[in-house]
Amino acid sequence: MTSPSAASTFDTPFEGDLQRDLDLALRLADAADAASMARFDAADLDVRLKADASHVTEADLATERAIRALLETERPGDGIFGEEYGITGDSARQWIIDPIDGTANYLKGIPMWTTLIALAIDDVPRVGVASQPAIGRRWWAATGHGAWTNTPAGEPRRLAVSTVDAIADSSVSFQSIAQWREAGKLEALERLTASVWRDRGYGDAWPYMLLAEGRLEFVAEFGVKEYDIAALVPIVTEAGGKFTSFEGHDSLSDRSSLATNRTLHAAYLDLLHSA
């Protein structure tokens, strides 16, 4: 997975119909939800440490296997990039999977974790699904099809970012102080939090969904991999937002992310890089 070329950015329209791919992504999420919820909050959940000292549970592995099994049947020519089982295939169409984003929450029985499923075509995320089955929520999007979420009544609701146009009136999520410290960006965080109306560290995928719903104006984090953010890109952009790296690049591989309501994107970048 590389960054899109200058001629093909995260905002570039797609020539073609993504409906069948979006339908499949939603069915992948159904399969993932069944696998992940089967072991959520289990007293005997198997938890291990990976080489990078992060946790992996039996549910992470089972959930990614469930997604891969369906893809191998329905899209055998497509590539797959999953957090737990790596990259298979070299197609220009690549499914990017984080089976459980928020494993630390999952293994503690905290319901704020998400399965992230994306389809990137020529390195641009075109389809995205974020599913949080423990709280009964799901968000989805495809280029040209809008961004959507489920409602308690069962009907989908279209998403739209906020129209807030002043940083002083904005609400932001910065994920965690530790992330910004490790990235050497604490001074930028202090400038940000001193300039906004409200700041919180909601964590993981959920704040991006709050942004797409118009409830936040800014989300940023560091140390992210492609599978942490690929599914979020079409949801944010189809809701009218802007998604880049912290440096302002349309990239999944910069190891940072910055999503906004678009109106304030340039102003946030100026504020963060003003030192």
N, C-alpha and C positions, 0 to 999 in steps of 0.2 A: 504494500500500500504506500503510495507516494502522494504528494500534494497535487491538486489539479493544476493544469497549465493556466497561464494568464488568460487564455482564450476560453477556459472552461472553469469558472469559479463556483463556489457554493450557491451563488445566485443565478447561475446560467440556466435558462429554460431547457427543458428536455423535449426532444422531438420524438415522440412515441407515446404509447399508452402504457402506463404502469399499473393499471387496475388489477390485472391478474397477479402481478408480483405483490401488490399490497394485500390482496386477498390471501395469498399464500403466507405472507408474513404474519397475518392475523391468525391463521391456522397454526403456524409455528409457535406463536405465543400461547395458543390454547394447549398445545402439547407440552410446552415448557411449564405452564402454570400447573398442569396436572402432576408433572414430575417434581417440581419444587415444593408444592404444598403437601405432597405425600410425606415429606420428612420434616416439615417446618415445626419447630419447637419440640422435636422428639428428644426424649431424655437420653437416648442412646445414640445420638447423631455422631457419626464418625468425622472427626476433624483432624486435619494434619497440617504441617507447615511445609510450604514449598521452598525451593532453593533461595528465593528472594525474601524469605521470612514472612511472607503473607500467608494467610490461612486459606485452605481449600477444604470443603466438606464433600461428603458423598453426594449431596444434593447438587452442588455445582457441576460435578462430573455427570450425574444422571441427567440433569437438565440439558447440558450441551449435547449429550448423546441423543436425547430425544429429538432435538432440533436437527442434528446432523442426519439422523435416520430418515426423517421426512424429506429433507433436502436431497439426499442421495436417491430417493425414489422419484421425486417430482422435478428436480433440477440437477440431473447427474452431470451436466456439462458446466455448471457454475462452480466457481471457487468458493472456499470457505476459510475464514480466519476467525478462530475461536480462542478465547482466553486460555482454556484448559487443554485443548488438543492441537493448537497451532494452525498452520496453514496447509490446506490441501488444494491442489489444482492451481492453474495459472490463467484463468479466464479473465477477460475484461469485466465480467460480472462477478462480484465477490460479495458473499454474505458475511457480515461481520457480527460476531456474537459475544456478548458478555452474559453468561447464563444466570449469574446472580451478582449484580452490581450492588455492593453493600454486604459482602459476606460476613463482616464483623457484626452487623446487625442481625443477620440471619442466624448465626450460631448462638447469639444471645437471646433469641426469641423476640427481637424487636421487629415489628412488621414493616419498617421502612427499608425495603430492598426491592430491586427492580431487575427484571429480565430485559435486556436490550438487544434488539434484532434490527440490523440494517442491511440494505442492499446498496452497494456502491457500484456504479457503472463508470468505467474509465476514471476511477479514483474519486468520483464525486458521489457522496451519499444521496441517493434518490428516494429511498423508502426507509422509514423508521417506525419502529414500534417500541414503546416503553410500557411494560406491564408490571403492575404491583398487585398481585393477586391476594396478598394478605390483608389488603385494605379495600379490595374490590375495585381498583382503578386501572384504567388503561388509556394511553394516548397513542395516536398514530398519524402518519402523514405520508404523502408521496408528492413529488414535484408536480405542480399543476393541479393537484387534487385537494389542496387545503390541509389544515391540521385539525384534528378532532379528538374528543374524549367522550367517554361514556357518562351517562347521567343516572341518578337513582331510578328514574322512570324507565330506563332501558333505551332511550333514544339518544343518538349521538348529538353532540353539541360542537359547533365549529369554534375554533380557538382564534383569538386575536390578542396581540400584545397591547400594552397600555399606550396611551397618548401623552403620558407625562413628558414634559419638554424642558424641565429644569432639574439639574443634579440635586439641588437643595430640596426638592420635593420627592426624590426617588427613594425607593426601598431596594436594598441590595443583599445578596448572599455571597459571602466570601469563602465558604466551605470550612476552613480551619486556620487558626493563627499559625499552627505548626507548618502547614504547607507553605505559607507565605514566608515564614522565617527560613525554612530550608531552601527556598528559591532565592533568598536574598532580597525579598520585596517587602519587608516590614514597613519601611518608610512610605512606600506607595500605598500600603494598606491603611496606614495612619492618615494619609492625606484623603483617601477615599472615605473612610468612616467619619472623618471630621467634616466632610462636605455634604453628606446625604441626610435625609430625614430619618432613616431607620436602617440598621444593619443587623444581620443575623447569620449564623453559620448553620444553615439547614442540612447541608451535606448530601453527597452523592447525586443521583439523577433527579430527585424530586424538585429542587429549586429551578431547574431548567423548565420543568413542566409548569411550575408556578409562574415563571416568566412568560411562557407561551399562553397561559391563561389570563395574562394581564395583571398579575398580582405582585410581580417584582419587575424591576427595570434592568437589573444587572446580576450576572452570575459569573464568577471566574474561579479557576483552580489550576493547580500545577501537578506535575507528575502523572498526567493522564496518558493512557495508551489509546490506540485507535478504537479498540472495542469499548472503551469507556464513553466515547463521545459520538461515534459515527451515527448511531440511531437518533441522537438528539438534534443533529444538524437539520434534517428536513422538517422536524417538528417545530423547531424554533423559526426557521426561515419561512415555512409555509404559514405560520401564524403572523408573519409580518416582521419578525425580528431579524437580527444580524448576528452571525456566528463566525468568529475568527479565533486565532490564537491570541495570547496576551500581547504579542507584538503586532497584531493586526493582520496576520496572514491567513488566507484560506487554506488551512493545513490541518490534517489529522495527526501529523507526526512531529509537531513542534513541542509536544509534551506539556502543553498548556491550552487553556480555553478561555474565551471571553464571549459571553452572549449577552445581548442587550435588546431593548425594544426598538432598536435601529435609530430612532430619533436622536438618542443620546450617545450613540456609539463613538463618534469622533470626539465628543467632549470627554467621555470617560478615558479614551486613549490619551488625550492630551493631559488630563489630570494625573493619570498613573505614570506617565513618562515625563513629567514636568521638572523633575529634579535636575 
